[in-house]
Amino acid sequence: MTRGHNRKALSRSRSIEAVATDRRSSLGLWSRHSFCCQTLLFHVVSLRSPRSSFGLALALLAASIVTAPLALAAPTAPFCAEGQAPHFAFGFADLKVAVGAPMGDPLECEHPNSENGDTLQQTTTGLAMYRQSTNTSEFTDGWKHWALTGDGLVAWSGSDAPALSAEPPTTAPSAQQPAAPAAMQCIDLGGGACLNSAADLADTVSLLAHTSAAAPLLRTAARAGYSLKFGDLPLDVLGLFRPSRKDVTVSSFLQAYPTIDRAPVIAHELQHVSDWIGHGALLDTTPGCLATETNAFTTESATWLELGGGHLKPPTNDLEREFNMISQAISTDPGGFASRLTVVYHDQCAAG
């Protein structure tokens, strides 16, 4: 992890309970199950093609922002620029993905510590800090500690801190270490493109390679050197991509689901990869971040429809039921989708 070159992870999340609860009656499609909430709100959109252009998404969002009712400006949080909302960025965003709920939510913007040049950010549950001496992002709640090192997440309690290094440790594997991840293999996509994927996702990649919505995205990711794997993610995240590491991670939770159910989630993340490759730093702006989310959820829904032969099949599980509801909603209210998207993704997409 290189500090300063690591954009906050974009993720395909499963729920934002408060926002979903506020709007479930008006949507008329909400039902309480573990997958529905955030994705349902994000998918109320209808664009002119399964792989809508980044510019079209920007235009849709701009129209929504112009016509949306004005809200009273919130007071500026500590260490934030005017109009900026506290959010986790760079290494703190990666740390939040690894630690999850115990890290809480940011109360202020990241700022330098004048004493040593490190950076700090207070959260609802403790303090996040970046240490220049070890190039690590850390979080503590006052007793428990977590640090994101070159070899992954390290945790300890009290003052019993391990020796942290920016380089992965060279100790030999022990019996207590987790099992090695599934072997990687390069899956031929044709046209000289080969995607490095975990073997247990090979069937899903092959399925996507035969769709018009996702096949070009697979080739784009492959040529850019991205890899695909399962990983342990927070409970509210189904998948994410990290441009700094050139990888796409799918929640291990989806290993129990059929191959076809994993495909739309991967397509969502591949759209983020394509947008990042094509537009780079524009995705770090608020309009760009919102536009890539519009694209990603639209591609996810288009992939699900294409895999179903252009129609919605009776669902066999909650995830398929969610995909069906989203695909129904996606053909109705594009303005409403864009308006809700700007609300739900306000913190993640806040420029700064």
N, C-alpha and C positions, 0 to 999 in steps of 0.2 A: 504494500500500500504506500503510494507516494503522496505525501501531503501536498495539497495545492493542485493536483492533477486528477483529483478523484471526485467526479460529479456525484451528487446525491443519487442513490439508487432509485430508479423508477420501478414501481411495483404494481402488480395486478392484485389488488386487495379484495377481501371478501366482505368486510362489514364496516360501516360507520354507523353505529346504532342510533345515536342521537339524531342525525340528519334523516336517516331512514324513517324513524318513528314520527318525526315531524311531518313527513310528506306521504306516508303510506296510504292515507285515506284518499288524497287527491290523485295519486297514481292509479288506484283501483286495481293494482296488480300485486301488491305486497302481501306476502305471507311469511309467518315467522319460521324460518329455518336457517341453518347456520351459514348458508352461502348467499342469501338473497340481497342483502341490504345495499352495500355500496355499489355493486356491479349493476343492480337494477336501475339505480338512479343515473348511472353513467351511460346507460345504453338507450335512453329515450332519444334516439336520433335517427334521421333518415338522410343519407347522403346519396349522391347520384351514382356511385359505383362502389363495388365491394372494396376496392383499394382506393379510397378517396385521396385526392391530392392534399399535400400539406397546406398549400395555399387556400384551398377550399375550406379546410378546417379552420384556418386563421380567420377567413372572412366570416364564417358562421359565428365564431366566437366574438369577433368584433361587433357584429350586428347585435348579438345578445347583450354584450356589455353596454352598448350605446342605449338600448331600449329598456334595460333593467332598471327598476326603481332605485334611486340613490339612497344609500344608507348613511347614517351619521358616522363620521370618521372616528375610529377607535383611538384612544390615547396611545402614543408611541411607547413601546416597551423599552426597558433599559438597554442601552448600547445599540439600539436599532436606529436606522435612518428613518426620516419621516416617511410614513406610508409603508414601511417594511414590517412584516410580522415575524416574530421569532420562529425559527425553523432549524432543523438539523441539516447541516450541509457537509460535504466532503467526508472526512473520516468519522465525524460524529454521526452522519447518516448511516454509514456502514456499521458503526458500533450499535446504533439503535436497532438495526436489523438483527444483529447477533444477540443482543441482550434482551430485546423485546420490552414487555410491559414494565419490568422493574426500573427501567431508565426514565420512565415518565414522559412528560411533554415539556418543551422548552418554555421558560418564563422570560428569557431575555435573548438577545442575539450574541453570538460568539464574539469574544473580545480579548485583547491581549492582557496578560498579566505583566504589569510594569516592572515587577521585581526580577523576573527571569526570562521574559520573552515567550513563555508558554501562552496558550490561549485557554479561556475558561467559558463555560456556559452553564448557568443554573437551570435546573429542571424542577418539576413538581415533586420529585422524589430525592433529589441529591444534586451532585455537581459533576459535569463532564469536563475533562481537561485534556489538552494535547501537549505532550512533552516532547520538546525539540531534541533533548538529549538521546532519547531512545526511538524517536519517530513513531510514537504510539499514541492512540486515543484511548483514554481511560474514563471510567465512571465509578463513582462511589455514592452509596446512600448513607455514609457515615460509619458503617461497619463492614458491609460487603463491598468488594471491589471487582471490577471487570476491566480487562485491557485487551485491545485488539492488536496482536503481534503479527509478525511475519508468518507464524505457524498457526494462526487462528486465535480463538478467544481463550483467554486465561482468566481464572477467577480465584479469589482468595478472600479470607475474612480477617478482620482486625489488622494488626501490624505485621502479620506473617507474609510479607510481600515477596514474591519470587524475583530473581534477577531478570529484568526485562531487557530484550535486545530487539533491534529492528530486523535482525536476521533470524531465520528459523533456527531453532536449537538443533544441535547435532547429536543428541542422545539417541541411543538405539531404541527401537520400538519396544514397548513393554506389554505384558499380558493385559493390563488395564486399559490400554488405548483402544478406541473404537475400531471396528473392522474397516478394512480398506474399502474405498468406494468401488463401485462396479467398474470393470475394465472399460477403457475408452476405445472406440473404433472410429475409423474415418468412413463415413457413409457417402458413397458416390451419388451425386445429384445430377450428373450429366453436365456437359459443357465444360468439363475440366474442373468442376467445383466438387469439393469433398468436405463435409461437415464433421468435425470431431465431436462425437457424441458418446455419452455413457451407453453401454450395451443394452441396459434395460430401458432405454428410450429409443432404440433403433427402430422398433415397429412404428412408433408414433411419427418419427421423422419420415419414414418411408410412406406412411399414409399421407402426411402433409405434402410430400413431394409430388403427389398426384392431384393436388388441388390447384386451381388457377389463382386462388387468393393467397396461398402461403408459399407456393413453390419459388416464386421470384425472391421472396424474403429469405428463404433458406439459402439460396445461392449467394445473395448479398452478404449474409452473415458468414458463410463459409469462406468467401473470398477475402473477407476482412479478418479472418483468423479467429472467429468466435467459437466457443465450445458450449456444449449443452449437457446438463447433469441434474440429478436430484440433489436436494440438500434440505437441511433442517431450517425452516423459516418460522417467523412468528405466526401465531395461530390465525391472524387476520390477513396473511399474505399467501397467495397461491403461487406466485412466481415473480421474479425480478431479473433485471439485467444490469450489469455493471460495466460501463465502458472502460473504466480504468483497468479492469482485469480481463476484459473481452470474454465475458461468460454470461450465460443465461442459466438461472437456477430455477428449477421447478420444485415446489414443496413436496417433501417425502410423503405427505398426507395423501397425495394423488397416486401413489404407487398401488393403492388398493382399488383404484378406479379403472374401468376399461380403457384401452388404448384410445378409442375415439373421443373419450371425455377429456383426455389430457391435451389433445390436439388444439382446441381453441385457445387454451391458456398459453401454450407455446407460441401460437400465431400472434397473440397479443404482444408478447415480449419481443418477438422478431420484428414486429412493426416499429417498436421503440428503437431497436438496433438500426433498422433502415433509416428512420428519421434522424437518428444521431449521426450516422455516417453521411447523410445528405445535407444536414443543416447544422451539425455541431453545436457551437456556442449559442445559437438561436434558441435551443431547447433550455438554456439556462435563464431565459427571459420568461416572464409570466405568460405572454401570449404563446410563445413557442412550447412551453411546458403543457399548457392546456390543449394546444393543437395536437401534440403527439399523443396525449391521452384520448382525444376524440378519435384520432386515426386508429389507435390500438384497440379500443373497444369496438369500433366499427369492423375492423378486420377480424376480431374474435368472433363476432356475430356472423359475418359473412362466411367464415370458415365452417362454423357449425351448420349453417344452412346448406352449404355445398356438400358437406359430408352426409347430410340427410337427404340428398337428392333434390334439393330445392324446396323441401317441405319439412315441417316439424313432426317428428315421430313421437309417440307416447313415451313420456319419460320413465326411466327405470330407477332413478335415484334423484336426490335433491339437486345435484349439480346439473343434471340434464333438465330438470324442471326449471332451474334458474335460466339456463341457456334459452329454453323455449320462451319464457316470459320476456326475456331481454329481446329476443328476435321479433316477438310480436310488438313490443314497445318501440323498437328501432324504426318501424315503418310509420310512426305517427308523429311525433312532436319534436322536430329538430331544434326549434327555438327553446322549448322547455328543457331539453337535454343540455344545451349549451349554458343556459342560465344556471341550472343546478350544478353543472360541472364547475363553474367558476366559484361556487360556494364551497362545494365539498373538497376541491383541491386547492383552496385558497392558501393554506399554510404550506403545503408541499411545493406549490408553484410560485410562491412569493419570491420575486426577484431580490437578489441581495448577495 
